[in-house]
Amino acid sequence: MLAGKGGYHGGAKKKKAPVPQLSREEERRRLRLPRPPEVLGLVLGLMGGSRMKVACKDGKERMCRVPGKLKNRLWVREGDVVIVKPWEIQGDEKGDVIWRYFPSQARILKEEGYI
């Protein structure tokens, strides 16, 4: 390829720093838990446009969205365990997804009895 036309220009590849592995006890201690009025929920289905149907622990099914400031940082899939912050208006029907748990964290929540 010609220089200046885009593409690969050579150079060394940068290696990523290794991610430190936390012990099970340390991960349990650092786990973010919902604070009032937040609730735990399970993503039932993706509706498109960063919206999803979430079954919340309080027994309600909410149409939730990922807020704009988290849109590029928070990737949610069907079956993920999330923290939902209900809206002040229409809080029984709608909410914002503000946190997603990794599968290992979700397993710890189940063991602790939160889910």
N, C-alpha and C positions, 0 to 999 in steps of 0.2 A: 504494500500500500504506500501511497505517496504521503509524505509528511504534510500536515495541514488539512488533509481531507477527512479527518476523523479516524476512528478505529484504534488499533493497538500501536503504540509508539515505543514499546520496549520498556525497560525498567524492571526493577525487582518487585516481586509481589510482597505485600505487607502481610505478616502473619498476625492473626488475632491472638490477643492475650488469653490464656486459659481461664475458664470460668471457675472460680473456687467452689468446691462442693461443700455444702453445709451438712453437718451431722443431722440426724433425724430430730434430735432434741432441740437443736438450734433453729432448725426450720420451723418446728412447732411453736417456738417462742416468738419468732419473727412474723408469724402468720397474721395478715391483716383481717380483723373481724369487723362485721358491720356495726356502725354506731347509729343510734336512733337519729332519724327515722329510716335509715337504710335497712334493706332486707336481702337475704340470700335468695338466689333464683337459679333455675335451670333453663337454658335456651332450648326452646321447643322447635323453632324454625326460623329461618332467615326470610325476610319479606322484601329485601332489596332497599337501596337507598339508605344504608346504615340503620335500618329498622329491623326489629326481631320480636317474635312472640316469646315471652318469658313466663314460666310458671314460678311464682314466688312462694316463699315459705309461709307467708301469712294466708295462703289459700286463694289468692287472687291471681288471675292471669292478666298480665299487662303487655301492651304494645310499647316496647322500649326502643330507644335510639342511643347511638353513641354521640355524645356532645362534640361539637366542632373542634375544641382544643385537644381532644383525645382521638380524633378520627384516624389519624395516620399512625398513632402509637398503639392502638388497641384493636387487635384483629380477633374477632369472635367467630366461633364455629358452632354448629348445632351440637348440643350435648355438653357444652361448657358450663361450668358453675361460675356465676357472676354475682356481683353486688349491685343491687338496683336502688336508686334513690327516687322514690315516688315524687311526682310533680305536686306542687301545692294546690293547683287547680286540676281536677280530674285525676287525682292521685290514685284512685282505685283502678283506673283504666290505663294510665300512661306513666312512664318513668324514664330515667336516664341510666344507662349502664356505665358505672364509674370504675369498675375493677373486674378483672378476669383472673381466675385461679388457674395455675398449672395443674396438670393431672395429679402430680404427687401431692400438691397442696389440697386438692379436692379429696384425695384419699384420706389425708389426715383429718379433714373436716368431718368425713363420714365416721372415722374411728372415734373422734371426740364427741359425736352425737349432735353436731350442729346441723347436719343435713338429714 
